[in-house]
Amino acid sequence: MKTALLRLVLAGVISASFSPLHAQSSKVPNAMNYQGLLTDSQGNPVAPTSPENTNVEFRLYSQPTDGTPLW
């Protein structure tokens, strides 16, 4: 009986310790990872012969023109 109670308490403590891992944050991230192909205005790859790291800034607006910045 004591062993069963001890196992039950131990299982409760272990499951409670993992609950913060599932919590979601409402904060907007400062950065995000994205992998793709960067081209110039003519459609040509920016780094055609070898990979090149390039910083790109994304901005999201409420509409295509004259929108309110969302992120």
All heavy atoms as a GROMACS GRO file, in nm:
protein
  536
    1MET      N    1   0.082  -0.119   0.000
    1MET     CA    2   0.000   0.000   0.000
    1MET      C    3   0.086   0.126   0.000
    1MET      O    4   0.059   0.218  -0.073
    1MET     CB    5  -0.093  -0.005   0.121
    1MET     CG    6  -0.190   0.109   0.127
    1MET     SD    7  -0.310   0.090  -0.004
    1MET     CE    8  -0.428   0.208   0.044
    2LYS      N    9   0.191   0.127   0.085
    2LYS     CA   10   0.280   0.243   0.090
    2LYS      C   11   0.353   0.261  -0.042
    2LYS      O   12   0.374   0.373  -0.087
    2LYS     CB   13   0.382   0.228   0.204
    2LYS     CG   14   0.324   0.246   0.340
    2LYS     CD   15   0.434   0.237   0.444
    2LYS     CE   16   0.380   0.254   0.583
    2LYS     NZ   17   0.484   0.246   0.685
    3THR      N   18   0.390   0.150  -0.105
    3THR     CA   19   0.461   0.158  -0.233
    3THR      C   20   0.371   0.219  -0.340
    3THR      O   21   0.416   0.302  -0.419
    3THR     CB   22   0.507   0.017  -0.277
    3THR    OG1   23   0.586  -0.040  -0.172
    3THR    CG2   24   0.590   0.024  -0.402
    4ALA      N   25   0.245   0.180  -0.343
    4ALA     CA   26   0.152   0.234  -0.442
    4ALA      C   27   0.130   0.383  -0.420
    4ALA      O   28   0.126   0.462  -0.515
    4ALA     CB   29   0.019   0.159  -0.436
    5LEU      N   30   0.116   0.423  -0.294
    5LEU     CA   31   0.098   0.564  -0.262
    5LEU      C   32   0.222   0.645  -0.299
    5LEU      O   33   0.213   0.753  -0.355
    5LEU     CB   34   0.065   0.582  -0.114
    5LEU     CG   35   0.039   0.724  -0.066
    5LEU    CD1   36  -0.078   0.784  -0.143
    5LEU    CD2   37   0.013   0.728   0.083
    6LEU      N   38   0.339   0.588  -0.270
    6LEU     CA   39   0.466   0.655  -0.304
    6LEU      C   40   0.479   0.672  -0.455
    6LEU      O   41   0.518   0.777  -0.503
    6LEU     CB   42   0.583   0.576  -0.248
    6LEU     CG   43   0.722   0.634  -0.273
    6LEU    CD1   44   0.734   0.773  -0.210
    6LEU    CD2   45   0.828   0.542  -0.219
    7ARG      N   46   0.442   0.569  -0.531
    7ARG     CA   47   0.447   0.578  -0.678
    7ARG      C   48   0.350   0.683  -0.730
    7ARG      O   49   0.382   0.758  -0.822
    7ARG     CB   50   0.415   0.443  -0.739
    7ARG     CG   51   0.526   0.343  -0.726
    7ARG     CD   52   0.492   0.214  -0.793
    7ARG     NE   53   0.598   0.116  -0.773
    7ARG     CZ   54   0.588  -0.011  -0.803
    7ARG    NH1   55   0.476  -0.059  -0.855
    7ARG    NH2   56   0.689  -0.092  -0.783
    8LEU      N   57   0.232   0.691  -0.671
    8LEU     CA   58   0.133   0.790  -0.712
    8LEU      C   59   0.183   0.932  -0.686
    8LEU      O   60   0.173   1.019  -0.772
    8LEU     CB   61   0.001   0.765  -0.640
    8LEU     CG   62  -0.114   0.858  -0.674
    8LEU    CD1   63  -0.150   0.843  -0.822
    8LEU    CD2   64  -0.235   0.828  -0.588
    9VAL      N   65   0.240   0.954  -0.569
    9VAL     CA   66   0.294   1.086  -0.535
    9VAL      C   67   0.411   1.120  -0.625
    9VAL      O   68   0.422   1.232  -0.676
    9VAL     CB   69   0.335   1.091  -0.385
    9VAL    CG1   70   0.414   1.217  -0.355
    9VAL    CG2   71   0.213   1.080  -0.296
   10LEU      N   72   0.500   1.023  -0.648
   10LEU     CA   73   0.615   1.047  -0.735
   10LEU      C   74   0.571   1.079  -0.879
   10LEU      O   75   0.625   1.170  -0.943
   10LEU     CB   76   0.706   0.924  -0.734
   10LEU     CG   77   0.836   0.934  -0.809
   10LEU    CD1   78   0.920   1.050  -0.756
   10LEU    CD2   79   0.914   0.805  -0.800
   11ALA      N   80   0.470   1.007  -0.928
   11ALA     CA   81   0.419   1.035  -1.063
   11ALA      C   82   0.360   1.175  -1.070
   11ALA      O   83   0.377   1.247  -1.170
   11ALA     CB   84   0.314   0.931  -1.101
   12GLY      N   85   0.290   1.219  -0.964
   12GLY     CA   86   0.234   1.354  -0.962
   12GLY      C   87   0.341   1.461  -0.961
   12GLY      O   88   0.332   1.562  -1.031
   13VAL      N   89   0.448   1.438  -0.885
   13VAL     CA   90   0.558   1.535  -0.880
   13VAL      C   91   0.629   1.544  -1.014
   13VAL      O   92   0.661   1.652  -1.063
   13VAL     CB   93   0.658   1.497  -0.766
   13VAL    CG1   94   0.785   1.578  -0.776
   13VAL    CG2   95   0.592   1.516  -0.631
   14ILE      N   96   0.653   1.430  -1.076
   14ILE     CA   97   0.721   1.429  -1.206
   14ILE      C   98   0.636   1.498  -1.312
   14ILE      O   99   0.684   1.581  -1.389
   14ILE     CB  100   0.755   1.285  -1.248
   14ILE    CG1  101   0.867   1.232  -1.159
   14ILE    CG2  102   0.797   1.279  -1.394
   14ILE    CD1  103   0.896   1.084  -1.178
   15SER      N  104   0.506   1.468  -1.317
   15SER     CA  105   0.421   1.531  -1.419
   15SER      C  106   0.406   1.681  -1.394
   15SER      O  107   0.399   1.760  -1.488
   15SER     CB  108   0.284   1.464  -1.424
   15SER     OG  109   0.216   1.483  -1.303
   16ALA      N  110   0.404   1.723  -1.269
   16ALA     CA  111   0.395   1.866  -1.239
   16ALA      C  112   0.522   1.940  -1.277
   16ALA      O  113   0.519   2.056  -1.316
   16ALA     CB  114   0.366   1.886  -1.090
   17SER      N  115   0.636   1.871  -1.270
   17SER     CA  116   0.762   1.937  -1.305
   17SER      C  117   0.774   1.959  -1.455
   17SER      O  118   0.848   2.046  -1.499
   17SER     CB  119   0.880   1.856  -1.254
   17SER     OG  120   0.889   1.732  -1.322
   18PHE      N  121   0.702   1.882  -1.537
   18PHE     CA  122   0.709   1.899  -1.682
   18PHE      C  123   0.603   1.995  -1.735
   18PHE      O  124   0.608   2.035  -1.850
   18PHE     CB  125   0.694   1.764  -1.753
   18PHE     CG  126   0.816   1.678  -1.744
   18PHE    CD1  127   0.813   1.559  -1.674
   18PHE    CD2  128   0.934   1.717  -1.805
   18PHE    CE1  129   0.925   1.480  -1.664
   18PHE    CE2  130   1.047   1.638  -1.795
   18PHE     CZ  131   1.043   1.520  -1.725
   19SER      N  132   0.507   2.037  -1.657
   19SER     CA  133   0.400   2.123  -1.706
   19SER      C  134   0.450   2.259  -1.755
   19SER      O  135   0.394   2.311  -1.851
   19SER     CB  136   0.291   2.140  -1.600
   19SER     OG  137   0.342   2.205  -1.486
   20PRO      N  138   0.555   2.322  -1.698
   20PRO     CA  139   0.601   2.449  -1.754
   20PRO      C  140   0.656   2.436  -1.895
   20PRO      O  141   0.660   2.533  -1.970
   20PRO     CB  142   0.711   2.493  -1.658
   20PRO     CG  143   0.682   2.423  -1.530
   20PRO     CD  144   0.620   2.293  -1.571
   21LEU      N  145   0.696   2.316  -1.935
   21LEU     CA  146   0.749   2.298  -2.070
   21LEU      C  147   0.641   2.317  -2.175
   21LEU      O  148   0.670   2.350  -2.289
   21LEU     CB  149   0.810   2.158  -2.084
   21LEU     CG  150   0.930   2.128  -1.995
   21LEU    CD1  151   0.973   1.983  -2.014
   21LEU    CD2  152   1.044   2.222  -2.026
   22HIS      N  153   0.515   2.298  -2.138
   22HIS     CA  154   0.406   2.310  -2.233
   22HIS      C  155   0.341   2.448  -2.232
   22HIS      O  156   0.252   2.475  -2.310
   22HIS     CB  157   0.300   2.204  -2.205
   22HIS     CG  158   0.352   2.065  -2.220
   22HIS    ND1  159   0.384   2.011  -2.341
   22HIS    CD2  160   0.380   1.969  -2.128
   22HIS    CE1  161   0.428   1.888  -2.325
   22HIS    NE2  162   0.427   1.861  -2.196
   23ALA      N  163   0.386   2.535  -2.145
   23ALA     CA  164   0.327   2.668  -2.137
   23ALA      C  165   0.364   2.749  -2.261
   23ALA      O  166   0.476   2.744  -2.308
   23ALA     CB  167   0.376   2.739  -2.011
   24GLN      N  168   0.270   2.823  -2.314
   24GLN     CA  169   0.296   2.905  -2.430
   24GLN      C  170   0.316   3.049  -2.387
   24GLN      O  171   0.253   3.097  -2.294
   24GLN     CB  172   0.180   2.896  -2.528
   24GLN     CG  173   0.164   2.760  -2.588
   24GLN     CD  174   0.055   2.755  -2.693
   24GLN    OE1  175  -0.008   2.856  -2.722
   24GLN    NE2  176   0.034   2.640  -2.750
   25SER      N  177   0.404   3.116  -2.457
   25SER     CA  178   0.434   3.255  -2.427
   25SER      C  179   0.357   3.345  -2.522
   25SER      O  180   0.342   3.315  -2.640
   25SER     CB  181   0.584   3.280  -2.442
   25SER     OG  182   0.611   3.417  -2.425
   26SER      N  183   0.308   3.457  -2.471
   26SER     CA  184   0.236   3.551  -2.556
   26SER      C  185   0.330   3.658  -2.612
   26SER      O  186   0.285   3.749  -2.682
   26SER     CB  187   0.123   3.617  -2.478
   26SER     OG  188   0.175   3.688  -2.368
   27LYS      N  189   0.459   3.649  -2.580
   27LYS     CA  190   0.554   3.748  -2.630
   27LYS      C  191   0.584   3.723  -2.777
   27LYS      O  192   0.594   3.610  -2.822
   27LYS     CB  193   0.685   3.740  -2.552
   27LYS     CG  194   0.673   3.784  -2.409
   27LYS     CD  195   0.808   3.778  -2.341
   27LYS     CE  196   0.799   3.821  -2.198
   27LYS     NZ  197   0.931   3.815  -2.132
   28VAL      N  198   0.603   3.830  -2.852
   28VAL     CA  199   0.642   3.820  -2.992
   28VAL      C  200   0.792   3.796  -2.995
   28VAL      O  201   0.868   3.864  -2.926
   28VAL     CB  202   0.606   3.951  -3.067
   28VAL    CG1  203   0.657   3.946  -3.210
   28VAL    CG2  204   0.457   3.974  -3.063
   29PRO      N  205   0.839   3.700  -3.074
   29PRO     CA  206   0.983   3.672  -3.077
   29PRO      C  207   1.061   3.788  -3.141
   29PRO      O  208   1.010   3.857  -3.229
   29PRO     CB  209   0.994   3.546  -3.163
   29PRO     CG  210   0.871   3.546  -3.245
   29PRO     CD  211   0.764   3.613  -3.162
   30ASN      N  212   1.184   3.808  -3.095
   30ASN     CA  213   1.269   3.911  -3.152
   30ASN      C  214   1.332   3.866  -3.283
   30ASN      O  215   1.375   3.949  -3.362
   30ASN     CB  216   1.380   3.949  -3.053
   30ASN     CG  217   1.324   4.019  -2.932
   30ASN    OD1  218   1.225   4.090  -2.941
   30ASN    ND2  219   1.388   3.999  -2.819
   31ALA      N  220   1.339   3.738  -3.305
   31ALA     CA  221   1.401   3.685  -3.427
   31ALA      C  222   1.332   3.555  -3.464
   31ALA      O  223   1.270   3.490  -3.381
   31ALA     CB  224   1.549   3.662  -3.405
   32MET      N  225   1.344   3.519  -3.592
   32MET     CA  226   1.294   3.390  -3.637
   32MET      C  227   1.390   3.335  -3.740
   32MET      O  228   1.461   3.411  -3.807
   32MET     CB  229   1.154   3.404  -3.697
   32MET     CG  230   1.146   3.482  -3.823
   32MET     SD  231   0.976   3.486  -3.882
   32MET     CE  232   1.000   3.565  -4.040
   33ASN      N  233   1.395   3.205  -3.753
   33ASN     CA  234   1.480   3.141  -3.852
   33ASN      C  235   1.399   3.114  -3.978
   33ASN      O  236   1.285   3.070  -3.970
   33ASN     CB  237   1.536   3.010  -3.798
   33ASN     CG  238   1.635   3.032  -3.688
   33ASN    OD1  239   1.712   3.127  -3.693
   33ASN    ND2  240   1.634   2.946  -3.590
   34TYR      N  241   1.459   3.139  -4.093
   34TYR     CA  242   1.393   3.113  -4.221
   34TYR      C  243   1.501   3.077  -4.321
   34TYR      O  244   1.607   3.140  -4.324
   34TYR     CB  245   1.316   3.236  -4.269
   34TYR     CG  246   1.248   3.214  -4.402
   34TYR    CD1  247   1.128   3.145  -4.409
   34TYR    CD2  248   1.306   3.258  -4.519
   34TYR    CE1  249   1.066   3.122  -4.530
   34TYR    CE2  250   1.245   3.235  -4.641
   34TYR     CZ  251   1.125   3.167  -4.646
   34TYR     OH  252   1.064   3.144  -4.765
   35GLN      N  253   1.478   2.976  -4.401
   35GLN     CA  254   1.574   2.937  -4.502
   35GLN      C  255   1.506   2.943  -4.637
   35GLN      O  256   1.396   2.889  -4.655
   35GLN     CB  257   1.625   2.796  -4.473
   35GLN     CG  258   1.738   2.754  -4.562
   35GLN     CD  259   1.792   2.617  -4.521
   35GLN    OE1  260   1.720   2.535  -4.467
   35GLN    NE2  261   1.918   2.595  -4.547
   36GLY      N  262   1.569   3.010  -4.733
   36GLY     CA  263   1.510   3.021  -4.865
   36GLY      C  264   1.612   3.069  -4.966
   36GLY      O  265   1.732   3.074  -4.939
   37LEU      N  266   1.565   3.106  -5.082
   37LEU     CA  267   1.651   3.154  -5.190
   37LEU      C  268   1.627   3.304  -5.208
   37LEU      O  269   1.514   3.346  -5.235
   37LEU     CB  270   1.618   3.079  -5.320
   37LEU     CG  271   1.696   3.121  -5.444
   37LEU    CD1  272   1.843   3.089  -5.428
   37LEU    CD2  273   1.640   3.052  -5.567
   38LEU      N  274   1.732   3.381  -5.193
   38LEU     CA  275   1.722   3.526  -5.208
   38LEU      C  276   1.759   3.566  -5.350
   38LEU      O  277   1.864   3.527  -5.401
   38LEU     CB  278   1.816   3.595  -5.107
   38LEU     CG  279   1.812   3.747  -5.103
   38LEU    CD1  280   1.673   3.796  -5.060
   38LEU    CD2  281   1.918   3.799  -5.008
   39THR      N  282   1.670   3.641  -5.417
   39THR     CA  283   1.696   3.685  -5.554
   39THR      C  284   1.693   3.837  -5.561
   39THR      O  285   1.636   3.904  -5.475
   39THR     CB  286   1.590   3.628  -5.650
   39THR    OG1  287   1.461   3.673  -5.610
   39THR    CG2  288   1.593   3.477  -5.652
   40ASP      N  289   1.754   3.889  -5.666
   40ASP     CA  290   1.750   4.034  -5.688
   40ASP      C  291   1.622   4.070  -5.762
   40ASP      O  292   1.535   3.984  -5.784
   40ASP     CB  293   1.876   4.081  -5.762
   40ASP     CG  294   1.891   4.019  -5.900
   40ASP    OD1  295   1.794   3.963  -5.955
   40ASP    OD2  296   2.003   4.027  -5.955
   41SER      N  297   1.607   4.196  -5.801
   41SER     CA  298   1.484   4.241  -5.867
   41SER      C  299   1.462   4.176  -6.004
   41SER      O  300   1.350   4.175  -6.054
   41SER     CB  301   1.486   4.393  -5.881
   41SER     OG  302   1.597   4.432  -5.960
   42GLN      N  303   1.566   4.117  -6.062
   42GLN     CA  304   1.554   4.050  -6.192
   42GLN      C  305   1.524   3.901  -6.177
   42GLN      O  306   1.506   3.831  -6.275
   42GLN     CB  307   1.684   4.067  -6.272
   42GLN     CG  308   1.734   4.210  -6.284
   42GLN     CD  309   1.630   4.302  -6.346
   42GLN    OE1  310   1.573   4.269  -6.450
   42GLN    NE2  311   1.606   4.415  -6.283
   43GLY      N  312   1.524   3.851  -6.052
   43GLY     CA  313   1.499   3.710  -6.028
   43GLY      C  314   1.625   3.625  -6.025
   43GLY      O  315   1.617   3.503  -6.020
   44ASN      N  316   1.743   3.688  -6.030
   44ASN     CA  317   1.869   3.615  -6.026
   44ASN      C  318   1.912   3.589  -5.882
   44ASN      O  319   1.898   3.677  -5.796
   44ASN     CB  320   1.980   3.694  -6.097
   44ASN     CG  321   1.945   3.722  -6.241
   44ASN    OD1  322   1.900   3.633  -6.313
   44ASN    ND2  323   1.964   3.846  -6.284
   45PRO      N  324   1.966   3.470  -5.852
   45PRO     CA  325   2.011   3.442  -5.715
   45PRO      C  326   2.120   3.540  -5.672
   45PRO      O  327   2.207   3.577  -5.750
   45PRO     CB  328   2.069   3.301  -5.724
   45PRO     CG  329   2.013   3.242  -5.849
   45PRO     CD  330   1.985   3.357  -5.941
   46VAL      N  331   2.114   3.585  -5.548
   46VAL     CA  332   2.212   3.679  -5.495
   46VAL      C  333   2.348   3.611  -5.479
   46VAL      O  334   2.451   3.672  -5.504
   46VAL     CB  335   2.164   3.738  -5.360
   46VAL    CG1  336   2.271   3.821  -5.294
   46VAL    CG2  337   2.039   3.823  -5.383
   47ALA      N  338   2.352   3.486  -5.439
   47ALA     CA  339   2.477   3.411  -5.425
   47ALA      C  340   2.466   3.286  -5.511
   47ALA      O  341   2.438   3.177  -5.461
   47ALA     CB  342   2.501   3.376  -5.279
   48PRO      N  343   2.488   3.297  -5.643
   48PRO     CA  344   2.463   3.185  -5.734
   48PRO      C  345   2.559   3.067  -5.723
   48PRO      O  346   2.522   2.955  -5.754
   48PRO     CB  347   2.472   3.247  -5.873
   48PRO     CG  348   2.557   3.368  -5.855
   48PRO     CD  349   2.532   3.416  -5.715
   49THR      N  350   2.684   3.089  -5.680
   49THR     CA  351   2.782   2.980  -5.681
   49THR      C  352   2.806   2.915  -5.546
   49THR      O  353   2.848   2.801  -5.539
   49THR     CB  354   2.917   3.030  -5.736
   49THR    OG1  355   2.962   3.138  -5.654
   49THR    CG2  356   2.902   3.076  -5.879
   50SER      N  357   2.782   2.986  -5.438
   50SER     CA  358   2.802   2.928  -5.305
   50SER      C  359   2.706   2.994  -5.206
   50SER      O  360   2.665   3.108  -5.225
   50SER     CB  361   2.946   2.947  -5.259
   50SER     OG  362   2.975   3.084  -5.248
   51PRO      N  363   2.670   2.922  -5.101
   51PRO     CA  364   2.579   2.979  -5.001
   51PRO      C  365   2.639   3.104  -4.937
   51PRO      O  366   2.759   3.116  -4.920
   51PRO     CB  367   2.564   2.868  -4.898
   51PRO     CG  368   2.604   2.744  -4.967
   51PRO     CD  369   2.706   2.785  -5.069
   52GLU      N  370   2.553   3.196  -4.904
   52GLU     CA  371   2.596   3.322  -4.842
   52GLU      C  372   2.494   3.360  -4.736
   52GLU      O  373   2.374   3.360  -4.763
   52GLU     CB  374   2.603   3.430  -4.950
   52GLU     CG  375   2.647   3.565  -4.900
   52GLU     CD  376   2.652   3.667  -5.013
   52GLU    OE1  377   2.729   3.646  -5.109
   52GLU    OE2  378   2.576   3.765  -5.006
   53ASN      N  379   2.540   3.388  -4.616
   53ASN     CA  380   2.450   3.434  -4.510
   53ASN      C  381   2.417   3.580  -4.532
   53ASN      O  382   2.506   3.663  -4.552
   53ASN     CB  383   2.513   3.416  -4.372
   53ASN     CG  384   2.522   3.270  -4.333
   53ASN    OD1  385   2.444   3.188  -4.378
   53ASN    ND2  386   2.619   3.239  -4.250
   54THR      N  387   2.289   3.612  -4.532
   54THR     CA  388   2.243   3.748  -4.553
   54THR      C  389   2.136   3.780  -4.450
   54THR      O  390   2.043   3.701  -4.430
   54THR     CB  391   2.184   3.765  -4.695
   54THR    OG1  392   2.281   3.724  -4.790
   54THR    CG2  393   2.143   3.907  -4.722
   55ASN      N  394   2.149   3.894  -4.385
   55ASN     CA  395   2.045   3.936  -4.291
   55ASN      C  396   1.930   3.998  -4.368
   55ASN      O  397   1.950   4.080  -4.457
   55ASN     CB  398   2.099   4.038  -4.192
   55ASN     CG  399   2.196   3.976  -4.094
   55ASN    OD1  400   2.182   3.861  -4.058
   55ASN    ND2  401   2.294   4.052  -4.050
   56VAL      N  402   1.810   3.955  -4.336
   56VAL     CA  403   1.689   4.005  -4.401
   56VAL      C  404   1.595   4.051  -4.290
   56VAL      O  405   1.577   3.982  -4.191
   56VAL     CB  406   1.622   3.896  -4.487
   56VAL    CG1  407   1.494   3.948  -4.550
   56VAL    CG2  408   1.716   3.846  -4.593
   57GLU      N  409   1.534   4.166  -4.306
   57GLU     CA  410   1.441   4.218  -4.207
   57GLU      C  411   1.299   4.202  -4.259
   57GLU      O  412   1.266   4.248  -4.367
   57GLU     CB  413   1.471   4.365  -4.180
   57GLU     CG  414   1.391   4.422  -4.066
   57GLU     CD  415   1.438   4.561  -4.028
   57GLU    OE1  416   1.559   4.582  -4.013
   57GLU    OE2  417   1.351   4.649  -4.017
   58PHE      N  418   1.215   4.134  -4.180
   58PHE     CA  419   1.075   4.115  -4.216
   58PHE      C  420   0.990   4.210  -4.133
   58PHE      O  421   1.014   4.230  -4.014
   58PHE     CB  422   1.030   3.972  -4.185
   58PHE     CG  423   1.088   3.869  -4.277
   58PHE    CD1  424   1.208   3.807  -4.248
   58PHE    CD2  425   1.022   3.835  -4.393
   58PHE    CE1  426   1.261   3.712  -4.332
   58PHE    CE2  427   1.074   3.740  -4.479
   58PHE     CZ  428   1.194   3.678  -4.448
   59ARG      N  429   0.890   4.268  -4.194
   59ARG     CA  430   0.793   4.352  -4.124
   59ARG      C  431   0.655   4.310  -4.170
   59ARG      O  432   0.631   4.293  -4.288
   59ARG     CB  433   0.816   4.500  -4.156
   59ARG     CG  434   0.949   4.550  -4.106
   59ARG     CD  435   0.969   4.695  -4.139
   59ARG     NE  436   1.100   4.738  -4.092
   59ARG     CZ  437   1.151   4.855  -4.120
   59ARG    NH1  438   1.085   4.942  -4.194
   59ARG    NH2  439   1.270   4.888  -4.074
   60LEU      N  440   0.566   4.294  -4.075
   60LEU     CA  441   0.430   4.253  -4.106
   60LEU      C  442   0.335   4.369  -4.078
   60LEU      O  443   0.341   4.432  -3.974
   60LEU     CB  444   0.390   4.132  -4.022
   60LEU     CG  445   0.476   4.008  -4.039
   60LEU    CD1  446   0.429   3.898  -3.945
   60LEU    CD2  447   0.475   3.959  -4.182
   61TYR      N  448   0.247   4.395  -4.175
   61TYR     CA  449   0.151   4.504  -4.164
   61TYR      C  450   0.009   4.450  -4.176
   61TYR      O  451  -0.013   4.341  -4.228
   61TYR     CB  452   0.177   4.608  -4.274
   61TYR     CG  453   0.306   4.682  -4.256
   61TYR    CD1  454   0.424   4.634  -4.310
   61TYR    CD2  455   0.311   4.800  -4.183
   61TYR    CE1  456   0.544   4.702  -4.292
   61TYR    CE2  457   0.430   4.869  -4.165
   61TYR     CZ  458   0.546   4.819  -4.220
   61TYR     OH  459   0.664   4.886  -4.201
   62SER      N  460  -0.087   4.529  -4.134
   62SER     CA  461  -0.227   4.488  -4.136
   62SER      C  462  -0.285   4.481  -4.277
   62SER      O  463  -0.385   4.414  -4.301
   62SER     CB  464  -0.312   4.582  -4.050
   62SER     OG  465  -0.303   4.714  -4.100
   63GLN      N  466  -0.224   4.550  -4.373
   63GLN     CA  467  -0.268   4.547  -4.512
   63GLN      C  468  -0.150   4.579  -4.603
   63GLN      O  469  -0.049   4.631  -4.557
   63GLN     CB  470  -0.384   4.644  -4.534
   63GLN     CG  471  -0.355   4.787  -4.495
   63GLN     CD  472  -0.480   4.873  -4.495
   63GLN    OE1  473  -0.589   4.825  -4.471
   63GLN    NE2  474  -0.464   5.000  -4.524
   64PRO      N  475  -0.160   4.551  -4.734
   64PRO     CA  476  -0.046   4.567  -4.825
   64PRO      C  477   0.009   4.711  -4.834
   64PRO      O  478   0.130   4.730  -4.845
   64PRO     CB  479  -0.100   4.522  -4.960
   64PRO     CG  480  -0.215   4.433  -4.927
   64PRO     CD  481  -0.273   4.486  -4.801
   65THR      N  482  -0.078   4.811  -4.832
   65THR     CA  483  -0.030   4.950  -4.838
   65THR      C  484  -0.093   5.031  -4.728
   65THR      O  485  -0.211   5.011  -4.693
   65THR     CB  486  -0.064   5.015  -4.976
   65THR    OG1  487  -0.204   5.007  -4.996
   65THR    CG2  488   0.009   4.945  -5.090
   66ASP      N  489  -0.017   5.124  -4.672
   66ASP     CA  490  -0.064   5.212  -4.565
   66ASP      C  491  -0.121   5.134  -4.446
   66ASP      O  492  -0.216   5.178  -4.382
   66ASP     CB  493  -0.170   5.311  -4.616
   66ASP     CG  494  -0.115   5.402  -4.726
   66ASP    OD1  495   0.004   5.436  -4.718
   66ASP    OD2  496  -0.190   5.434  -4.818
   67GLY      N  497  -0.062   5.020  -4.417
   67GLY     CA  498  -0.111   4.938  -4.307
   67GLY      C  499  -0.047   4.974  -4.174
   67GLY      O  500   0.054   5.044  -4.168
   68THR      N  501  -0.106   4.927  -4.070
   68THR     CA  502  -0.054   4.944  -3.935
   68THR      C  503   0.050   4.836  -3.910
   68THR      O  504   0.025   4.719  -3.937
   68THR     CB  505  -0.168   4.928  -3.832
   68THR    OG1  506  -0.271   5.021  -3.865
   68THR    CG2  507  -0.119   4.952  -3.691
   69PRO      N  508   0.168   4.874  -3.857
   69PRO     CA  509   0.268   4.770  -3.829
   69PRO      C  510   0.217   4.673  -3.723
   69PRO      O  511   0.166   4.714  -3.618
   69PRO     CB  512   0.388   4.851  -3.773
   69PRO     CG  513   0.364   4.991  -3.815
   69PRO     CD  514   0.217   5.008  -3.828
   70LEU      N  515   0.228   4.543  -3.752
   70LEU     CA  516   0.185   4.439  -3.658
   70LEU      C  517   0.306   4.376  -3.588
   70LEU      O  518   0.300   4.340  -3.472
   70LEU     CB  519   0.108   4.329  -3.731
   70LEU     CG  520  -0.021   4.374  -3.799
   70LEU    CD1  521  -0.080   4.258  -3.878
   70LEU    CD2  522  -0.120   4.424  -3.697
   71TRP      N  523   0.417   4.363  -3.661
   71TRP     CA  524   0.535   4.300  -3.604
   71TRP      C  525   0.656   4.342  -3.682
   71TRP      O  526   0.656   4.354  -3.801
   71TRP     CB  527   0.520   4.148  -3.610
   71TRP     CG  528   0.629   4.070  -3.547
   71TRP    CD1  529   0.654   4.058  -3.414
   71TRP    CD2  530   0.728   3.991  -3.612
   71TRP    NE1  531   0.762   3.975  -3.395
   71TRP    CE2  532   0.810   3.933  -3.515
   71TRP    CE3  533   0.758   3.963  -3.747
   71TRP    CZ2  534   0.916   3.850  -3.544
   71TRP    CZ3  535   0.863   3.881  -3.775
   71TRP    CH2  536   0.941   3.824  -3.675
   0.00000   0.00000   0.00000
